[in-house]
Amino acid sequence: MPTETERCIESLLAVFQRYAGREGSSVTLSKREFRAFMDTELAAFTKNQKDPGVVDRMMKKLDMNSDGQLDFQEFLNLIGGIAVACHDSLILKSPNP
């Protein structure tokens, strides 16, 4: 039986694989695949953006090797950054001991 952490990793892998390979390589997200991921999986973020270019800029910043696609490591940088921001927000909201 997988642990909670193992299930979370499996879930991240499954989500990445669901969007990667819809067009082109099955191990990377194209710009269009990344947009589909953002619009579906992080819809609250994209719908609340007033700047229509924010997702394109995010992709460009995450694309460390500038190949126009996101591999799993680059994708994890996004997930990690979001997780850190959520953690920081929780810390700010919690009462100081």
Summary of the structure (lengths in Angstrom):
residues: 97
radius of gyration: 15.0
end to end distance: 36.5
largest distance: 51.5
contacts: 214
relative contact order: 0.10
helix: 65%
strand: 4%
